[in-house]
């Protein structure tokens, strides 16, 4: 019973890590997209001109995002989850070897 609970806890923490990582990256890209679509409206540009300005605004940011080393900001998150999962893995191994 304890082994099953620890396996579920490990699964939950791993899923939470994946969700937070995807949310971090997704929100960064979403913020650039929203900014690119928002600021041309401030000048009352027409629809075509607004979309052209939005594309010109978003393109450099999206190119930078593809070249960005995502491991630096996500390392912090990975270290925190690793410190939570490592003791759980050790306890699971100890329980399995005792079976």
C-alpha positions in Angstrom: 0.0 0.0 0.0 2.8 2.4 0.9 4.7 1.5 -2.3 1.6 2.3 -4.4 1.1 5.6 -2.7 4.7 6.6 -3.2 4.5 5.7 -6.9 1.4 7.8 -7.3 3.0 10.7 -5.5 6.1 10.4 -7.8 3.8 10.3 -10.8 1.9 13.3 -9.6 5.1 15.4 -9.0 6.4 14.4 -12.4 3.2 15.5 -14.1 3.2 18.7 -12.2 6.8 19.4 -13.3 5.8 18.8 -17.0 2.8 21.0 -16.6 4.7 23.9 -15.0 7.5 23.7 -17.6 5.0 23.8 -20.5 3.1 26.6 -18.8 6.3 28.7 -18.4 7.4 28.3 -22.0 3.8 28.7 -23.3 3.1 31.8 -21.4 6.3 33.4 -22.5 5.4 32.8 -26.2 1.8 33.8 -25.5 2.9 37.1 -24.0 4.9 38.0 -27.1 2.0 37.1 -29.3 -0.5 39.2 -27.3 1.9 42.2 -27.2 2.4 42.0 -31.0 -1.3 42.0 -31.6 -2.0 44.7 -29.0 0.3 47.6 -29.7 -0.7 48.3 -33.4 -4.3 48.9 -32.2 -3.0 51.9 -30.1 -2.2 53.8 -33.3 -5.5 53.0 -35.0 -3.8 51.2 -37.8 -6.0 49.4 -40.3 -6.5 45.7 -40.1 -3.9 44.9 -42.8 -1.4 47.4 -41.4 -2.0 46.2 -37.9 -1.3 42.6 -38.8 1.8 43.6 -40.7 3.1 45.5 -37.7 2.2 42.6 -35.5 4.1 40.2 -37.6 7.1 42.5 -37.8 7.0 42.8 -34.0 6.6 39.1 -33.2 9.1 37.8 -35.7 12.3 38.9 -33.9 11.0 37.7 -30.5 10.0 34.3 -31.9 13.4 34.0 -33.6 15.0 34.7 -30.2 12.8 32.2 -28.5 14.0 29.5 -30.8 17.6 30.3 -30.1 17.1 30.9 -26.3 18.7 28.5 -23.9 15.6 27.4 -22.1 17.7 25.3 -19.8 18.8 28.2 -17.7 15.4 29.3 -16.4 14.1 25.8 -16.3 17.1 24.5 -14.3 15.7 26.1 -11.2 12.4 24.3 -11.6 14.2 21.0 -12.3 16.4 21.2 -9.2 13.4 21.9 -7.0 11.5 18.9 -8.4 14.6 16.7 -8.2 15.0 17.5 -4.5 11.4 16.4 -4.0 11.5 13.2 -6.1 14.9 11.8 -5.1 13.9 10.8 -1.5 10.7 9.3 -2.9 12.7 7.3 -5.4 15.0 6.1 -2.6 12.1 5.0 -0.5 10.5 3.2 -3.4 13.7 1.3 -4.1 14.0 0.4 -0.4 10.5 -0.9 -0.3 10.9 -2.9 -3.5 14.1 -4.5 -2.4 12.4 -5.5 0.9 9.7 -7.4 -1.1 
